[in-house]
Amino acid sequence: MTNKIAIGLGLSILGLIALDHFLADGFNTLFLLRKLADLIEWLAFWR
């Protein structure tokens, strides 16, 4: 991965999080973070 691609992906992710914050008060980001926490817990169980 080149620096340009990494910067582009980072800016895209930050932009989408900001867009979610302004349009939906961050509910979608919170939902995804909760699902990520569940996934990590599930993976830790199977370890």
LOVO-91691 format. One record per residue: x, y, z of N, C-alpha, C in turn; residue number from 0. Coordinates in Angstrom, 1 decimal, always signed. Atoms other than C-alpha are relative to their C-alpha. Example, Ala and Ser with C-alpha at 12.3 -4.5 7.8 and 13.67 -1.06 7.14 Angstrom:
<vexmar><n_east>+0.9</n_east><n_north>-1.2</n_north><n_up>+0.0</n_up><ca_east>+12.3</ca_east><ca_north>-4.5</ca_north><ca_up>+7.8</ca_up><c_east>+0.9</c_east><c_north>+1.2</c_north><c_up>+0.0</c_up><n>0</n></vexmar>
<vexmar><n_east>-0.9</n_east><n_north>-1.1</n_north><n_up>+0.0</n_up><ca_east>+13.7</ca_east><ca_north>-1.1</ca_north><ca_up>+7.1</ca_up><c_east>-0.8</c_east><c_north>+1.1</c_north><c_up>+0.8</c_up><n>1</n></vexmar>
END
This chain:
<vexmar><n_east>+0.9</n_east><n_north>-1.2</n_north><n_up>+0.0</n_up><ca_east>+0.0</ca_east><ca_north>+0.0</ca_north><ca_up>+0.0</ca_up><c_east>+0.9</c_east><c_north>+1.2</c_north><c_up>+0.0</c_up><n>0</n></vexmar>
<vexmar><n_east>-0.8</n_east><n_north>-1.2</n_north><n_up>+0.1</n_up><ca_east>+1.4</ca_east><ca_north>+3.3</ca_north><ca_up>-1.0</ca_up><c_east>-0.5</c_east><c_north>+1.1</c_north><c_up>+1.0</c_up><n>1</n></vexmar>
<vexmar><n_east>+0.5</n_east><n_north>-1.1</n_north><n_up>-0.9</n_up><ca_east>+1.2</ca_east><ca_north>+6.5</ca_north><ca_up>+1.1</ca_up><c_east>-1.2</c_east><c_north>+0.7</c_north><c_up>-0.5</c_up><n>2</n></vexmar>
<vexmar><n_east>+1.2</n_east><n_north>-0.7</n_north><n_up>+0.6</n_up><ca_east>-1.3</ca_east><ca_north>+8.1</ca_north><ca_up>-1.3</ca_up><c_east>-1.2</c_east><c_north>-0.8</c_north><c_up>+0.3</c_up><n>3</n></vexmar>
<vexmar><n_east>+1.2</n_east><n_north>+0.9</n_north><n_up>-0.2</n_up><ca_east>-3.6</ca_east><ca_north>+5.1</ca_north><ca_up>-1.0</ca_up><c_east>-0.4</c_east><c_north>+0.0</c_north><c_up>+1.5</c_up><n>4</n></vexmar>
<vexmar><n_east>+0.3</n_east><n_north>-0.1</n_north><n_up>-1.4</n_up><ca_east>-3.3</ca_east><ca_north>+5.1</ca_north><ca_up>+2.8</ca_up><c_east>-0.6</c_east><c_north>+1.3</c_north><c_up>+0.5</c_up><n>5</n></vexmar>
<vexmar><n_east>+0.6</n_east><n_north>-1.3</n_north><n_up>-0.3</n_up><ca_east>-4.0</ca_east><ca_north>+8.8</ca_north><ca_up>+3.1</ca_up><c_east>-1.4</c_east><c_north>+0.1</c_north><c_up>-0.5</c_up><n>6</n></vexmar>
<vexmar><n_east>+1.3</n_east><n_north>-0.1</n_north><n_up>+0.6</n_up><ca_east>-6.9</ca_east><ca_north>+8.5</ca_north><ca_up>+0.7</ca_up><c_east>-1.0</c_east><c_north>-0.8</c_north><c_up>+0.8</c_up><n>7</n></vexmar>
<vexmar><n_east>+0.9</n_east><n_north>+0.9</n_north><n_up>-0.8</n_up><ca_east>-8.5</ca_east><ca_north>+5.6</ca_north><ca_up>+2.7</ca_up><c_east>-0.2</c_east><c_north>+0.7</c_north><c_up>+1.4</c_up><n>8</n></vexmar>
<vexmar><n_east>+0.2</n_east><n_north>-0.6</n_north><n_up>-1.3</n_up><ca_east>-7.9</ca_east><ca_north>+7.4</ca_north><ca_up>+6.0</ca_up><c_east>-0.9</c_east><c_north>+1.2</c_north><c_up>-0.1</c_up><n>9</n></vexmar>
<vexmar><n_east>+0.9</n_east><n_north>-1.1</n_north><n_up>+0.1</n_up><ca_east>-9.5</ca_east><ca_north>+10.6</ca_north><ca_up>+4.8</ca_up><c_east>-1.4</c_east><c_north>-0.4</c_north><c_up>-0.4</c_up><n>10</n></vexmar>
<vexmar><n_east>+1.3</n_east><n_north>+0.5</n_north><n_up>+0.3</n_up><ca_east>-12.4</ca_east><ca_north>+8.6</ca_north><ca_up>+3.3</ca_up><c_east>-0.7</c_east><c_north>-0.5</c_north><c_up>+1.3</c_up><n>11</n></vexmar>
<vexmar><n_east>+0.6</n_east><n_north>+0.5</n_north><n_up>-1.2</n_up><ca_east>-13.0</ca_east><ca_north>+6.9</ca_north><ca_up>+6.6</ca_up><c_east>-0.4</c_east><c_north>+1.1</c_north><c_up>+1.0</c_up><n>12</n></vexmar>
<vexmar><n_east>+0.3</n_east><n_north>-1.1</n_north><n_up>-0.9</n_up><ca_east>-12.8</ca_east><ca_north>+10.1</ca_north><ca_up>+8.6</ca_up><c_east>-1.2</c_east><c_north>+0.8</c_north><c_up>-0.6</c_up><n>13</n></vexmar>
<vexmar><n_east>+1.1</n_east><n_north>-0.7</n_north><n_up>+0.6</n_up><ca_east>-15.1</ca_east><ca_north>+11.8</ca_north><ca_up>+6.1</ca_up><c_east>-1.4</c_east><c_north>-0.7</c_north><c_up>+0.2</c_up><n>14</n></vexmar>
<vexmar><n_east>+1.2</n_east><n_north>+0.7</n_north><n_up>-0.2</n_up><ca_east>-17.7</ca_east><ca_north>+9.1</ca_north><ca_up>+6.4</ca_up><c_east>-0.5</c_east><c_north>+0.0</c_north><c_up>+1.5</c_up><n>15</n></vexmar>
<vexmar><n_east>+0.4</n_east><n_north>-0.1</n_north><n_up>-1.4</n_up><ca_east>-17.6</ca_east><ca_north>+9.2</ca_north><ca_up>+10.2</ca_up><c_east>-0.5</c_east><c_north>+1.4</c_north><c_up>+0.3</c_up><n>16</n></vexmar>
<vexmar><n_east>+0.5</n_east><n_north>-1.4</n_north><n_up>-0.2</n_up><ca_east>-18.0</ca_east><ca_north>+13.0</ca_north><ca_up>+10.1</ca_up><c_east>-1.4</c_east><c_north>+0.1</c_north><c_up>-0.6</c_up><n>17</n></vexmar>
<vexmar><n_east>+1.3</n_east><n_north>-0.1</n_north><n_up>+0.6</n_up><ca_east>-20.9</ca_east><ca_north>+12.6</ca_north><ca_up>+7.7</ca_up><c_east>-1.1</c_east><c_north>-0.7</c_north><c_up>+0.8</c_up><n>18</n></vexmar>
<vexmar><n_east>+0.9</n_east><n_north>+0.7</n_north><n_up>-0.9</n_up><ca_east>-22.6</ca_east><ca_north>+10.1</ca_north><ca_up>+10.0</ca_up><c_east>-0.3</c_east><c_north>+0.8</c_north><c_up>+1.2</c_up><n>19</n></vexmar>
<vexmar><n_east>+0.2</n_east><n_north>-0.8</n_north><n_up>-1.2</n_up><ca_east>-22.1</ca_east><ca_north>+12.4</ca_north><ca_up>+12.9</ca_up><c_east>-1.0</c_east><c_north>+1.1</c_north><c_up>-0.3</c_up><n>20</n></vexmar>
<vexmar><n_east>+0.9</n_east><n_north>-1.1</n_north><n_up>+0.3</n_up><ca_east>-23.8</ca_east><ca_north>+15.3</ca_north><ca_up>+11.2</ca_up><c_east>-1.4</c_east><c_north>-0.4</c_north><c_up>-0.5</c_up><n>21</n></vexmar>
<vexmar><n_east>+1.3</n_east><n_north>+0.4</n_north><n_up>+0.5</n_up><ca_east>-26.6</ca_east><ca_north>+13.4</ca_north><ca_up>+9.5</ca_up><c_east>-0.8</c_east><c_north>-0.9</c_north><c_up>+0.9</c_up><n>22</n></vexmar>
<vexmar><n_east>+0.8</n_east><n_north>+0.9</n_north><n_up>-0.8</n_up><ca_east>-27.5</ca_east><ca_north>+10.7</ca_north><ca_up>+11.9</ca_up><c_east>+0.5</c_east><c_north>+0.0</c_north><c_up>+1.5</c_up><n>23</n></vexmar>
<vexmar><n_east>-0.4</n_east><n_north>-0.2</n_north><n_up>-1.4</n_up><ca_east>-25.9</ca_east><ca_north>+11.9</ca_north><ca_up>+15.2</ca_up><c_east>+0.9</c_east><c_north>-1.2</c_north><c_up>+0.5</c_up><n>24</n></vexmar>
<vexmar><n_east>-1.0</n_east><n_north>+1.0</n_north><n_up>-0.4</n_up><ca_east>-23.3</ca_east><ca_north>+9.1</ca_north><ca_up>+15.1</ca_up><c_east>-0.6</c_east><c_north>-1.4</c_north><c_up>+0.3</c_up><n>25</n></vexmar>
<vexmar><n_east>+0.6</n_east><n_north>+1.3</n_north><n_up>-0.3</n_up><ca_east>-25.8</ca_east><ca_north>+6.2</ca_north><ca_up>+15.5</ca_up><c_east>+0.5</c_east><c_north>-1.1</c_north><c_up>-0.8</c_up><n>26</n></vexmar>
<vexmar><n_east>-0.6</n_east><n_north>+1.1</n_north><n_up>+0.8</n_up><ca_east>-24.4</ca_east><ca_north>+4.2</ca_north><ca_up>+12.6</ca_up><c_east>+1.4</c_east><c_north>-0.4</c_north><c_up>+0.4</c_up><n>27</n></vexmar>
<vexmar><n_east>-1.3</n_east><n_north>+0.3</n_north><n_up>-0.5</n_up><ca_east>-20.9</ca_east><ca_north>+4.5</ca_north><ca_up>+13.9</ca_up><c_east>+0.0</c_east><c_north>-0.8</c_north><c_up>+1.3</c_up><n>28</n></vexmar>
<vexmar><n_east>+0.2</n_east><n_north>+0.6</n_north><n_up>-1.3</n_up><ca_east>-22.0</ca_east><ca_north>+3.5</ca_north><ca_up>+17.4</ca_up><c_east>-0.4</c_east><c_north>-1.5</c_north><c_up>-0.3</c_up><n>29</n></vexmar>
<vexmar><n_east>+0.5</n_east><n_north>+1.3</n_north><n_up>+0.3</n_up><ca_east>-23.8</ca_east><ca_north>+0.5</ca_north><ca_up>+15.9</ca_up><c_east>+1.2</c_east><c_north>-0.9</c_north><c_up>-0.5</c_up><n>30</n></vexmar>
<vexmar><n_east>-1.1</n_east><n_north>+0.7</n_north><n_up>+0.5</n_up><ca_east>-20.7</ca_east><ca_north>-0.6</ca_north><ca_up>+14.0</ca_up><c_east>+1.0</c_east><c_north>-0.3</c_north><c_up>+1.0</c_up><n>31</n></vexmar>
<vexmar><n_east>-1.0</n_east><n_north>+0.2</n_north><n_up>-1.1</n_up><ca_east>-18.4</ca_east><ca_north>-0.2</ca_north><ca_up>+17.0</ca_up><c_east>-0.5</c_east><c_north>-1.1</c_north><c_up>+1.0</c_up><n>32</n></vexmar>
<vexmar><n_east>+0.5</n_east><n_north>+1.0</n_north><n_up>-0.9</n_up><ca_east>-20.8</ca_east><ca_north>-2.3</ca_north><ca_up>+19.1</ca_up><c_east>+0.1</c_east><c_north>-1.4</c_north><c_up>-0.6</c_up><n>33</n></vexmar>
<vexmar><n_east>-0.2</n_east><n_north>+1.3</n_north><n_up>+0.7</n_up><ca_east>-20.8</ca_east><ca_north>-5.1</ca_north><ca_up>+16.5</ca_up><c_east>+1.4</c_east><c_north>-0.4</c_north><c_up>-0.1</c_up><n>34</n></vexmar>
<vexmar><n_east>-1.4</n_east><n_north>+0.3</n_north><n_up>+0.0</n_up><ca_east>-17.0</ca_east><ca_north>-4.9</ca_north><ca_up>+16.3</ca_up><c_east>+0.4</c_east><c_north>-0.5</c_north><c_up>+1.3</c_up><n>35</n></vexmar>
<vexmar><n_east>-0.3</n_east><n_north>+0.5</n_north><n_up>-1.4</n_up><ca_east>-16.8</ca_east><ca_north>-5.4</ca_north><ca_up>+20.1</ca_up><c_east>-0.6</c_east><c_north>-1.4</c_north><c_up>+0.1</c_up><n>36</n></vexmar>
<vexmar><n_east>+0.5</n_east><n_north>+1.3</n_north><n_up>-0.1</n_up><ca_east>-19.1</ca_east><ca_north>-8.4</ca_north><ca_up>+19.8</ca_up><c_east>+0.8</c_east><c_north>-1.0</c_north><c_up>-0.8</c_up><n>37</n></vexmar>
<vexmar><n_east>-0.8</n_east><n_north>+0.8</n_north><n_up>+0.8</n_up><ca_east>-17.0</ca_east><ca_north>-9.8</ca_north><ca_up>+17.0</ca_up><c_east>+1.4</c_east><c_north>-0.3</c_north><c_up>+0.7</c_up><n>38</n></vexmar>
<vexmar><n_east>-1.3</n_east><n_north>+0.3</n_north><n_up>-0.8</n_up><ca_east>-13.8</ca_east><ca_north>-9.4</ca_north><ca_up>+19.1</ca_up><c_east>-0.2</c_east><c_north>-0.9</c_north><c_up>+1.1</c_up><n>39</n></vexmar>
<vexmar><n_east>+0.4</n_east><n_north>+0.9</n_north><n_up>-1.1</n_up><ca_east>-15.5</ca_east><ca_north>-11.1</ca_north><ca_up>+22.0</ca_up><c_east>-0.2</c_east><c_north>-1.4</c_north><c_up>-0.5</c_up><n>40</n></vexmar>
<vexmar><n_east>+0.2</n_east><n_north>+1.3</n_north><n_up>+0.6</n_up><ca_east>-16.6</ca_east><ca_north>-13.9</ca_north><ca_up>+19.8</ca_up><c_east>+1.3</c_east><c_north>-0.7</c_north><c_up>-0.4</c_up><n>41</n></vexmar>
<vexmar><n_east>-1.3</n_east><n_north>+0.6</n_north><n_up>+0.4</n_up><ca_east>-13.1</ca_east><ca_north>-14.4</ca_north><ca_up>+18.4</ca_up><c_east>+0.8</c_east><c_north>-0.4</c_north><c_up>+1.2</c_up><n>42</n></vexmar>
<vexmar><n_east>-0.7</n_east><n_north>+0.3</n_north><n_up>-1.2</n_up><ca_east>-11.6</ca_east><ca_north>-14.3</ca_north><ca_up>+21.8</ca_up><c_east>-0.5</c_east><c_north>-1.3</c_north><c_up>+0.7</c_up><n>43</n></vexmar>
<vexmar><n_east>+0.5</n_east><n_north>+1.3</n_north><n_up>-0.5</n_up><ca_east>-13.9</ca_east><ca_north>-17.1</ca_north><ca_up>+22.9</ca_up><c_east>+0.5</c_east><c_north>-1.2</c_north><c_up>-0.7</c_up><n>44</n></vexmar>
<vexmar><n_east>-0.5</n_east><n_north>+1.1</n_north><n_up>+0.8</n_up><ca_east>-12.8</ca_east><ca_north>-19.3</ca_north><ca_up>+20.0</ca_up><c_east>+1.5</c_east><c_north>-0.2</c_north><c_up>+0.0</c_up><n>45</n></vexmar>
<vexmar><n_east>-1.4</n_east><n_north>+0.1</n_north><n_up>-0.1</n_up><ca_east>-9.2</ca_east><ca_north>-18.7</ca_north><ca_up>+20.7</ca_up><c_east>+0.4</c_east><c_north>-1.0</c_north><c_up>+1.0</c_up><n>46</n></vexmar>
END
